[in-house]
Amino acid sequence: MDDSLRRDALEQYRAIFNAVADSLVLRDADFRVVDVNPAYERISGRPREEAIGRSDLTMSPAELNEHVRALHARALAGEPVLFEGLARRKNGERFHIETRGVPILHQGRPHVLYIGRDITARKSDEQALRASEEQYRAIFNAAADALVVRDENFRVADVNPAYEQMSGYTRDEVIGLDRVVVSPPAMEAHFRTLHQRALAGETVLFETVRVSKQGVRRDVELRGVPIRYHGAPHVLYIGRDISESKRAEEQLRSSEEQYRAVFNAVADALVLRDDQARVVDVNPAFLEISGYSREEVLSGKRWFFAGPEQAALAKEMHRRVIAGETVQFEVEGRRKDGMSLVVEMRAVPILYRGKPHALGMARDITERKALESRLRQAQRMEALGHLTGGVAHDFNNLLAAIMGYIVLAEERESARSPAAADPKLGAYLAQALASSRQARDLVQQMLTFSRGQRGSPRPLSLADAAVETLRLLRATLPATLEVAEKLERDMPAVMLDPVQLNQILMNLAINARDAMAGVGRIEVAVGATALREKAVCASCRKRFRGEFAELAVADSGPGIAPLVLERMFEPFFTTKEVGRGSGMGLATVHGVVHEHGGHLIVESSPGAGSRFRVLLPLHGDAPAPRSELPAAKRRAALKGRVLVVDDEKAVAEFMRELLSSWGLEAAALNGPLGVLERVVREPYDLVILDQTMPGITGLSLARELSAARPGLPVLLYTGNSERLGKEALAAAGVRAVLAKPVEPDQLHSLLETLLRAG
């Protein structure tokens, strides 16, 4: 053969070798890989260069090497070999492979060409076929009616246990018979005629008399249905005993009612479609979820739980189900009334009246999706809580010192004679103290909110409480904003922390101010409202209804965009420029409202402003009067020795000066080190401890002091609102726990009582 012919032959070989869809591996007599085709590279995941020259298996476990080498020797001897195995691609993926080894001559020397085919799908199909056969047998044997399968020659191919029970004949006695053993001979010709009609595709129905092997006569309704059994035409005969016609009819009605009861009772939406996607049946849950009536959906082809952009996906899923595949997917759609929802769809292939249908099961997972969103939000809030807690604790200590020195200045001013006193200075100090108290309460709310703890709700009039906040609000908003109020005072109270009410109203008002760029109108309304139909909370997405107290804040701004409506209650989400907002205002409103069992409704349309409706549960009792902050007054002198322990130097020094101003012999230590020795050595009448200190808590230190000096009164103060048990406090000798920053009147009253008792 000349070079030209040899090149043509090689090119022809290479073209065929590379074009084969199966994996090809050519090995020489020493089992070394000589050549592989692109299909091998695709199936194995290995490039050709990695395979050439290897003398081991490249896609099978190493333990099969010896077995395949033995087969290789047989193939070299001229015997084709065939084997199956569980192979592994380079990426670790497992798959079934069928390999055929064929002896060939390559370049004049004996080789073996291995042809590998991925048979994973075939294995799966075989398993599905076995499962289908088992399913057929289980259903066939479980049927209450007598079932007989006959072939085109009228021979019995199969019977079920119900037939054996009704006829009295065993399966072995009737298999292969081409006559009816339980009918009068005169009916034989008629049965054969009906059999031919059934084989031609007609379903036949008739009544006859059956006589069992034991001589029991029964009236039987017999239905002949053409089927394919093991690939050949057969007729399935279904026999039902109708001897007691009335009972049979009742059983039929009962069976239908059972089916309908089960179908109708399923909580998921069920829709049955034929192979043309026409709706055949739906259950009440489908009608409720979709909002359509039964008449509107039957025989239609509309995809109710898929929007226009998802129609192609729905059609493809239906095609796959009709072809025999079970599918599951999620779609976002809308009810008939336009309300959006997220639906989890699962569709399975079924035979309905002998024809392939798709049974779709739809579950409304809108609430679940909202729950997942709330979980993510809760995780973000937890992270925020850790940050807030640390900042608030340090700020609380600074605030304690500020408030303390204001109190000292106030007392010093009130001690002056009326002629020397400066009335404006007293007013300034009182206002500074009131503002500090408000800051203290807000810090406490930050700590409570960030830790997921409840505040201190109490019965209050929503209108009266709103009036006080509105007074502060008007002072902080620009004059270009008109603030109107519409307050209904004659209504039941709500259980609410007044400081948290301030948070709600202030945040909503600031949100409205920013929406209008500082120019426009804000209306604050309070009243009772009743929701008869279920509404959807704008922040938690739950549905709710009932009677509520309503606090509404409306603005005349441009309205809220739909995308912003979906996310505006998320922590840190903001549409403002960097540095103009933290994105925590509405997240705080969400947290406070839901902490008190309430909900939020947001009404907004382009160019028509927005209205935030806060709905809180009614308490039912008359609203409690709002508490007023104590006014400054001169306090009686005290006697005794008191030790203050606080790791914050400014707070410890203020407490020492405050106690000294009341006539006490006061000392202060900046931390717990050396406290025990000092108390044992010096005769203190009372000890005041900070709860949070480096290395030890105030409660633990109190226990040590109580053991060293039994009966020594201890006061504990804290800025973290710990839930300290009464028994633990009593065991440690702690007489009372005060909130930090300390209210001087409360501290003075306690000291007066405890020192007098001592």
DRENPA-883740 format. One line per 4 residues: number of its first residue (from 1); for each residue x, y, z of C-alpha. Coordinates in steps of 0.25 Angstrom, whole numbers, plus 2048, in hexadecimal, padded with zeros to 3 digits. Layout:
<mikols>
NUM) X:Y:Z ~ ...
</mikols>
This chain:
<mikols>
1) 800:800:800 ~ 806:80D:7FC ~ 807:819:806 ~ 7FB:820:800
5) 7F2:814:802 ~ 7F8:812:810 ~ 7F5:821:814 ~ 7E7:820:80E
9) 7E5:813:816 ~ 7EA:819:823 ~ 7E1:826:821 ~ 7D5:81D:81F
13) 7D9:815:82B ~ 7DA:822:833 ~ 7CE:828:82E ~ 7C5:81C:832
17) 7CD:81A:83F ~ 7CA:828:843 ~ 7BC:828:83E ~ 7B7:81C:846
21) 7AE:821:852 ~ 7B2:815:85B ~ 7BF:816:863 ~ 7CB:80F:85B
25) 7D8:80A:861 ~ 7E2:803:859 ~ 7EC:7FA:862 ~ 7F8:7F2:85D
29) 7FC:7E4:861 ~ 802:7EA:86E ~ 7F5:7F1:872 ~ 7FB:7FF:86F
33) 7F2:809:869 ~ 7F5:80C:85B ~ 7EA:815:857 ~ 7DD:81B:85C
37) 7D2:823:855 ~ 7CB:830:859 ~ 7BF:829:85F ~ 7C9:822:869
41) 7CE:830:86D ~ 7BF:835:86F ~ 7BB:829:877 ~ 7C7:827:880
45) 7CA:836:881 ~ 7D9:833:87E ~ 7E0:839:872 ~ 7E7:830:868
49) 7F5:833:86D ~ 7F2:82D:87B ~ 7ED:820:876 ~ 7F7:81D:86B
53) 802:813:870 ~ 7FA:80F:87D ~ 7F9:800:880 ~ 7EF:801:88A
57) 7E0:803:88A ~ 7DD:812:889 ~ 7CE:812:88C ~ 7CC:806:895
61) 7D1:803:8A4 ~ 7DF:7FD:8A5 ~ 7DA:7F0:8AB ~ 7D4:7ED:89D
65) 7E2:7ED:896 ~ 7E5:7DF:897 ~ 7D7:7DA:893 ~ 7D7:7E3:886
69) 7E5:7DF:883 ~ 7E1:7D1:883 ~ 7D5:7D5:879 ~ 7E0:7DC:871
73) 7E8:7CF:86F ~ 7DB:7C8:86A ~ 7D8:7D3:861 ~ 7E7:7D3:85B
77) 7E4:7C4:859 ~ 7D9:7C8:850 ~ 7CD:7C7:859 ~ 7C4:7D4:85A
81) 7C1:7D7:869 ~ 7B6:7DF:86F ~ 7B5:7E4:87D ~ 7AE:7EF:885
85) 7B3:7F7:891 ~ 7B1:803:89A ~ 7BB:80D:894 ~ 7C0:81B:89A
89) 7C3:827:892 ~ 7CF:830:895 ~ 7C6:839:89D ~ 7C2:82E:8A6
93) 7B4:82C:8A0 ~ 7AF:81D:89F ~ 7A8:817:894 ~ 7A5:80A:88E
97) 7AD:805:881 ~ 7AB:7FA:878 ~ 7B9:7F6:871 ~ 7BB:7ED:865
101) 7C9:7E8:861 ~ 7CB:7E4:853 ~ 7D9:7DE:84E ~ 7DE:7E6:842
105) 7EC:7E8:83B ~ 7F2:7F5:83C ~ 7FE:7F8:834 ~ 800:7E9:831
109) 7FF:7E6:840 ~ 7F4:7E0:849 ~ 7ED:7EB:851 ~ 7DF:7EB:858
113) 7D5:7F6:855 ~ 7CD:7F9:862 ~ 7BF:800:85F ~ 7B9:806:86B
117) 7AB:80B:86C ~ 7A5:813:878 ~ 799:80B:87C ~ 795:813:888
121) 788:817:882 ~ 785:809:87D ~ 787:803:88B ~ 77E:80E:891
125) 773:80A:886 ~ 775:7FB:88A ~ 773:7FF:899 ~ 767:807:895
129) 761:7FC:88D ~ 763:7F2:898 ~ 75C:7FC:8A2 ~ 751:7FE:898
133) 74F:7EE:897 ~ 74F:7ED:8A6 ~ 745:7F9:8A7 ~ 73C:7F2:89C
137) 73D:7E5:8A4 ~ 73A:7EC:8B1 ~ 72E:7F4:8AB ~ 729:7E7:8A4
141) 729:7DF:8B0 ~ 723:7E9:8B9 ~ 717:7EC:8B1 ~ 70A:7E8:8B7
145) 704:7E4:8AA ~ 707:7D7:8A3 ~ 711:7DA:898 ~ 714:7D1:88C
149) 71E:7D4:880 ~ 71B:7CC:873 ~ 724:7CC:867 ~ 71F:7CE:858
153) 71C:7BF:858 ~ 713:7C0:864 ~ 71D:7B9:86D ~ 71E:7BD:87C
157) 72C:7C4:87E ~ 72A:7C9:88C ~ 71F:7C9:898 ~ 720:7D0:8A5
161) 71C:7CB:8B3 ~ 70E:7D1:8B2 ~ 70B:7C8:8A6 ~ 710:7BC:8AE
165) 707:7BF:8B9 ~ 6FB:7C2:8B1 ~ 6FC:7B6:8A7 ~ 702:7AC:8B1
169) 70D:7A9:8A7 ~ 71C:7AA:8A9 ~ 725:7B2:8A0 ~ 72C:7A6:89C
173) 71F:79F:898 ~ 71B:7AA:88E ~ 727:7AF:888 ~ 728:7AC:879
177) 719:7A8:878 ~ 712:7AD:86C ~ 704:7AC:872 ~ 6FC:7B2:87D
181) 6FB:7A8:888 ~ 6F0:7AF:891 ~ 6E6:7B2:886 ~ 6DB:7AA:87F
185) 6E1:7A3:872 ~ 6D5:7AA:86B ~ 6DC:7B8:86E ~ 6EA:7B4:868
189) 6E7:7B9:859 ~ 6E2:7C6:85E ~ 6EE:7C8:867 ~ 6F7:7C5:85B
193) 6F0:7D0:853 ~ 6F2:7DA:85E ~ 700:7D6:85F ~ 703:7D9:850
197) 6FC:7E7:852 ~ 705:7EA:85E ~ 711:7E6:856 ~ 70D:7F0:84C
201) 70E:7FB:856 ~ 700:7FB:85B ~ 6FD:7FB:86A ~ 6F2:7F1:86C
205) 6E8:7F0:878 ~ 6DE:7E5:87B ~ 6D8:7DE:886 ~ 6D8:7CF:888
209) 6D6:7C3:891 ~ 6E2:7BD:898 ~ 6E2:7AF:89F ~ 6EE:7AD:8A8
213) 6F5:79F:8A9 ~ 6ED:79D:8B5 ~ 6E0:7A0:8AE ~ 6DE:7AE:8B4
217) 6D6:7B6:8AA ~ 6D9:7C5:8A8 ~ 6D4:7D0:89F ~ 6E0:7D7:89A
221) 6E3:7E4:893 ~ 6EE:7E1:889 ~ 6F6:7EC:882 ~ 700:7E8:877
225) 70B:7F3:875 ~ 715:7F2:869 ~ 724:7F3:86F ~ 732:7EF:86B
229) 738:7E5:873 ~ 746:7E1:871 ~ 746:7E8:864 ~ 73A:7E1:85E
233) 72B:7E4:85D ~ 723:7DE:869 ~ 716:7E1:86F ~ 715:7E4:87E
237) 707:7DE:884 ~ 703:7E5:891 ~ 6F8:7DD:898 ~ 6EF:7E3:8A3
241) 6E5:7DB:8AB ~ 6D8:7E3:8A9 ~ 6CF:7D8:8B0 ~ 6CA:7E2:8B9
245) 6C8:7EE:8B0 ~ 6C4:7F8:8BA ~ 6D0:7F5:8C3 ~ 6D9:7F6:8B6
249) 6D3:803:8B3 ~ 6D5:808:8C1 ~ 6E4:803:8C1 ~ 6E6:80A:8B4
253) 6E0:817:8B9 ~ 6E9:815:8C6 ~ 6F5:813:8BD ~ 6F3:820:8B5
257) 6F0:828:8C2 ~ 6FD:822:8C8 ~ 705:826:8BC ~ 6FF:834:8BB
261) 701:836:8CA ~ 70F:832:8CA ~ 711:83B:8BD ~ 70A:847:8C3
265) 710:845:8D1 ~ 71F:847:8CC ~ 724:854:8D1 ~ 72D:855:8C4
269) 727:85A:8B7 ~ 725:84E:8AE ~ 723:850:89F ~ 721:845:895
273) 725:848:886 ~ 724:83F:87A ~ 72F:83D:870 ~ 72A:84A:869
277) 72C:852:876 ~ 71D:853:878 ~ 718:854:886 ~ 710:847:889
281) 70E:849:898 ~ 711:852:8A4 ~ 70F:852:8B3 ~ 70A:85D:8BC
285) 718:860:8C1 ~ 71B:864:8B3 ~ 70F:86D:8B1 ~ 713:874:8BF
289) 721:876:8BB ~ 71F:87A:8AD ~ 712:883:8B0 ~ 70B:87D:8A3
293) 6FE:875:8A3 ~ 6FD:867:89E ~ 6F6:86B:892 ~ 701:875:88E
297) 70C:86A:88E ~ 706:85D:889 ~ 70A:85A:87A ~ 713:866:87A
301) 722:866:877 ~ 726:872:87F ~ 732:870:889 ~ 72C:876:895
305) 739:876:89E ~ 743:87B:894 ~ 744:889:88F ~ 745:88C:880
309) 754:88C:880 ~ 753:87E:886 ~ 749:878:87D ~ 754:871:874
313) 75A:86B:881 ~ 74C:865:885 ~ 74A:860:877 ~ 757:859:877
317) 754:853:885 ~ 747:84E:880 ~ 74D:847:874 ~ 757:840:87C
321) 74D:83B:886 ~ 744:835:87B ~ 751:82E:876 ~ 751:828:883
325) 75A:831:88C ~ 757:836:899 ~ 75B:845:89A ~ 75C:84F:8A6
329) 75F:85E:8A5 ~ 75B:86B:8AB ~ 753:876:8A3 ~ 74F:884:8A7
333) 741:887:8A3 ~ 734:88F:8A6 ~ 727:88C:8AB ~ 71A:891:8A3
337) 71A:89D:8AC ~ 728:8A1:8A8 ~ 72E:89D:8B5 ~ 73C:897:8B3
341) 740:889:8B9 ~ 74B:87F:8B8 ~ 747:871:8B5 ~ 74F:864:8B6
345) 74A:85B:8AB ~ 74C:84C:8AA ~ 746:844:89E ~ 745:835:89C
349) 741:82D:890 ~ 734:825:892 ~ 72B:81D:88A ~ 71D:822:88B
353) 712:81B:883 ~ 71D:813:87C ~ 724:820:877 ~ 730:827:87B
357) 72D:833:884 ~ 735:83C:88D ~ 731:83E:89B ~ 737:84B:8A0
361) 738:84E:8AF ~ 73A:85D:8B3 ~ 73E:862:8C1 ~ 73D:870:8C4
365) 74B:873:8CB ~ 74A:882:8CB ~ 749:881:8DB ~ 755:878:8DB
369) 75D:881:8D2 ~ 759:88D:8DB ~ 75E:885:8E7 ~ 76B:882:8E0
373) 76D:891:8DD ~ 769:894:8EC ~ 774:88A:8F1 ~ 77E:891:8E8
377) 779:89E:8EE ~ 77A:899:8FC ~ 788:894:8FA ~ 78C:8A2:8F5
381) 785:8A8:902 ~ 78D:89E:90B ~ 79A:8A4:905 ~ 795:8B2:907
385) 791:8AE:915 ~ 79F:8AB:919 ~ 7A4:8B8:913 ~ 799:8C0:91A
389) 79B:8B9:927 ~ 7AA:8BD:928 ~ 7A8:8CB:924 ~ 79C:8CD:92D
393) 7A3:8C8:939 ~ 7AE:8D2:938 ~ 7A5:8DD:935 ~ 79C:8DA:941
397) 7A9:8DC:94A ~ 7AB:8E9:944 ~ 79D:8ED:945 ~ 79D:8E9:954
401) 7A8:8F3:957 ~ 7A1:8FE:94F ~ 794:8FC:956 ~ 79B:8FB:963
405) 7A2:908:962 ~ 795:90F:95D ~ 78E:90A:96A ~ 79A:90F:972
409) 799:91D:96C ~ 78A:91D:96D ~ 78B:91A:97C ~ 796:924:97E
413) 78D:92F:977 ~ 781:92B:97F ~ 789:92C:98C ~ 78B:93B:989
417) 783:946:98F ~ 777:94B:986 ~ 77E:958:984 ~ 78B:952:97F
421) 784:947:977 ~ 784:948:968 ~ 776:944:963 ~ 77B:942:955
425) 787:939:959 ~ 77D:930:961 ~ 774:92F:955 ~ 780:92C:94C
429) 785:921:955 ~ 777:91B:956 ~ 776:91A:947 ~ 784:914:946
433) 780:90A:950 ~ 773:907:949 ~ 77A:905:93C ~ 785:8FC:942
437) 779:8F3:948 ~ 773:8F2:93A ~ 781:8EE:935 ~ 782:8E4:940
441) 775:8DE:93C ~ 779:8DD:92E ~ 786:8D6:931 ~ 77E:8CC:939
445) 775:8CA:92E ~ 781:8C8:924 ~ 786:8BD:92D ~ 778:8B6:92F
449) 775:8B7:920 ~ 783:8B2:91C ~ 782:8A6:925 ~ 774:8A2:921
453) 76F:8A4:92F ~ 761:8AB:931 ~ 761:8B9:936 ~ 758:8BE:942
457) 74A:8BF:93C ~ 73F:8C4:944 ~ 730:8C8:942 ~ 730:8D6:93C
461) 728:8DF:933 ~ 72D:8DF:925 ~ 728:8ED:922 ~ 72E:8F3:92F
465) 73B:8ED:92D ~ 73C:8F2:91F ~ 739:900:923 ~ 746:900:92B
469) 74E:8FB:920 ~ 748:905:916 ~ 74C:910:91F ~ 75B:90C:91E
473) 758:909:90F ~ 754:917:90B ~ 760:91C:912 ~ 769:914:909
477) 763:914:8FC ~ 765:920:8F2 ~ 75B:92B:8F2 ~ 758:928:8E3
481) 751:91C:8E8 ~ 743:91C:8ED ~ 740:912:8F8 ~ 731:90F:8F9
485) 72B:906:903 ~ 71E:8FE:904 ~ 71D:8F7:912 ~ 711:8EF:917
489) 712:8EF:926 ~ 706:8E7:92A ~ 70B:8D9:927 ~ 711:8CD:92E
493) 71F:8CD:933 ~ 72B:8C5:92D ~ 737:8BE:934 ~ 743:8C6:92F
497) 750:8CB:934 ~ 74F:8DA:933 ~ 75D:8DC:92F ~ 75B:8D2:924
501) 74F:8DA:91F ~ 758:8E6:91E ~ 761:8DD:915 ~ 756:8D9:90C
505) 750:8E7:90A ~ 75E:8EE:909 ~ 763:8E4:8FF ~ 757:8E5:8F6
509) 756:8F4:8F7 ~ 765:8F5:8F3 ~ 762:8EB:8E7 ~ 757:8F4:8E3
513) 760:901:8E4 ~ 76B:8FB:8DB ~ 760:8F6:8D1 ~ 75B:904:8CF
517) 769:90A:8D0 ~ 765:913:8DC ~ 759:919:8D5 ~ 74A:914:8D6
521) 740:90F:8E0 ~ 741:904:8EA ~ 734:8FF:8F0 ~ 734:8F7:8FD
525) 727:8F0:900 ~ 723:8E7:90C ~ 716:8DF:90C ~ 710:8D1:90D
529) 70E:8C8:901 ~ 709:8BB:8FE ~ 70E:8B2:8F2 ~ 703:8A8:8EE
533) 70A:8A2:8E2 ~ 719:89D:8E3 ~ 723:8A7:8E1 ~ 732:8A5:8DE
537) 73D:8AB:8E7 ~ 746:8B3:8DF ~ 752:8AF:8E7 ~ 750:8A1:8EC
541) 747:89D:8E0 ~ 73D:895:8E9 ~ 72E:896:8E7 ~ 726:89B:8F3
545) 719:8A2:8F6 ~ 712:8A7:903 ~ 710:8B3:90B ~ 71B:8BC:90E
549) 720:8CA:913 ~ 726:8D1:907 ~ 731:8DB:906 ~ 732:8E1:8F8
553) 73D:8EA:8F2 ~ 73A:8F0:8E4 ~ 742:8F9:8DB ~ 740:901:8CE
557) 74C:8FB:8C8 ~ 74E:8F5:8BA ~ 74B:8E7:8BF ~ 753:8DA:8C0
561) 759:8D2:8B5 ~ 754:8C3:8B4 ~ 763:8BE:8B6 ~ 765:8C7:8C2
565) 758:8C2:8C8 ~ 75D:8B4:8C7 ~ 76A:8B7:8CF ~ 768:8C3:8D7
569) 766:8BC:8E5 ~ 774:8B5:8E3 ~ 77F:8BA:8EC ~ 789:8C3:8E6
573) 780:8C4:8D9 ~ 780:8D3:8D5 ~ 77D:8DB:8C8 ~ 784:8E7:8CE
577) 792:8EB:8CA ~ 79E:8E6:8D2 ~ 79F:8ED:8E0 ~ 790:8F2:8DF
581) 78A:8E6:8E6 ~ 78D:8D9:8EC ~ 782:8D1:8E7 ~ 77D:8CD:8F5
585) 771:8D6:8F7 ~ 766:8CD:8F1 ~ 76E:8C0:8F6 ~ 76C:8C6:904
589) 75D:8C9:902 ~ 75C:8BA:8FD ~ 762:8B5:909 ~ 75B:8BD:913
593) 74D:8BB:90D ~ 74F:8AC:90C ~ 754:8AB:91A ~ 747:8B1:91F
597) 73F:8A7:916 ~ 73B:8B1:90C ~ 73C:8B2:8FC ~ 73F:8BD:8F2
601) 737:8C1:8E5 ~ 73E:8CA:8DB ~ 735:8D1:8D1 ~ 73C:8D9:8C6
605) 73A:8DC:8B7 ~ 742:8E5:8AE ~ 740:8F4:8B0 ~ 736:8F2:8BB
609) 73F:8F0:8C7 ~ 740:8E5:8D1 ~ 739:8E0:8DE ~ 73F:8D7:8E8
613) 734:8D1:8F1 ~ 739:8CB:8FE ~ 72F:8C1:904 ~ 730:8BD:912
617) 728:8B3:91A ~ 71D:8BA:924 ~ 720:8B8:933 ~ 711:8BA:936
621) 713:8C1:944 ~ 713:8D0:946 ~ 720:8D7:942 ~ 72A:8D9:94E
625) 72F:8E7:950 ~ 73C:8EB:94B ~ 747:8EB:956 ~ 74E:8F9:958
629) 75D:8FA:95B ~ 760:8FE:969 ~ 763:90D:96B ~ 770:911:972
633) 76F:913:981 ~ 777:914:98D ~ 77A:907:994 ~ 77C:904:9A3
637) 78A:902:9A8 ~ 78F:8F4:9AA ~ 799:8EE:9B3 ~ 7A2:8E2:9B1
641) 7AE:8DC:9AA ~ 7AC:8D7:99C ~ 7B5:8D1:992 ~ 7B3:8D2:982
645) 7B9:8C8:979 ~ 7B9:8CB:96A ~ 7C3:8C9:95F ~ 7C0:8D6:958
649) 7C8:8E1:95F ~ 7BE:8EC:95C ~ 7B2:8E5:961 ~ 7B9:8E0:96E
653) 7BE:8EF:971 ~ 7B0:8F4:96E ~ 7A9:8EA:977 ~ 7B3:8EE:982
657) 7B0:8FD:981 ~ 7A1:8FA:980 ~ 7A1:8F2:98D ~ 7AB:8FC:994
661) 7A1:907:990 ~ 796:900:998 ~ 79F:8FF:9A5 ~ 7A5:8F1:9A3
665) 7B3:8ED:9A5 ~ 7B5:8E8:997 ~ 7C1:8E1:990 ~ 7C3:8DC:982
669) 7CB:8D1:97C ~ 7CD:8CF:96D ~ 7CB:8C0:96C ~ 7CA:8B4:974
673) 7D8:8B2:978 ~ 7DA:8B3:987 ~ 7CC:8B6:98A ~ 7CA:8A9:993
677) 7D7:8AD:99C ~ 7D2:8BB:99D ~ 7C4:8B7:9A2 ~ 7C9:8AE:9AC
681) 7D3:8B8:9B1 ~ 7CA:8C4:9B1 ~ 7BC:8C5:9B8 ~ 7B4:8C9:9AB
685) 7A5:8CA:9AE ~ 7A1:8C7:99F ~ 7A8:8C3:992 ~ 7A3:8C7:984
689) 7A8:8BE:978 ~ 7A8:8C0:969 ~ 7A3:8B2:963 ~ 7AC:8B2:957
693) 7BB:8B3:95B ~ 7C8:8AD:956 ~ 7CA:89E:95B ~ 7BE:89E:964
697) 7AF:8A2:964 ~ 7A9:8AA:96F ~ 7A1:89F:973 ~ 7AD:895:975
701) 7B4:8A0:97D ~ 7A8:8A2:986 ~ 7A8:893:989 ~ 7B6:894:98E
705) 7B3:8A1:996 ~ 7A7:89A:99C ~ 7B0:88E:9A0 ~ 7BA:897:9A6
709) 7B0:8A1:9AD ~ 7A3:89A:9AF ~ 798:8A4:9AF ~ 79F:8AF:9A8
713) 795:8B6:99F ~ 799:8B7:990 ~ 792:8BF:985 ~ 795:8BA:976
717) 793:8C3:96A ~ 794:8BF:95C ~ 792:8C6:94E ~ 790:8B8:947
721) 782:8B4:94D ~ 786:8A6:951 ~ 77B:89D:955 ~ 781:89A:963
725) 779:890:96C ~ 774:894:979 ~ 779:888:980 ~ 787:88B:97B
729) 787:899:97F ~ 782:896:98D ~ 78C:88B:98F ~ 797:895:98B
733) 792:8A0:995 ~ 78D:8A9:98A ~ 782:8B2:98F ~ 77E:8B8:982
737) 782:8BA:973 ~ 782:8C8:96D ~ 782:8CB:95E ~ 78F:8D3:959
741) 78F:8DF:958 ~ 789:8DF:966 ~ 77D:8E8:96A ~ 782:8F1:976
745) 774:8F1:97D ~ 774:8E1:97C ~ 782:8E0:981 ~ 780:8EA:98D
749) 773:8E3:991 ~ 77A:8D5:991 ~ 786:8DA:999 ~ 77D:8E1:9A3
753) 775:8D4:9A6 ~ 781:8CB:9A6 ~ 78A:8D4:9AE ~ 77F:8D7:9B8
757) 77C:8C8:9B9 ~ 78B:8C5:9BC
</mikols>
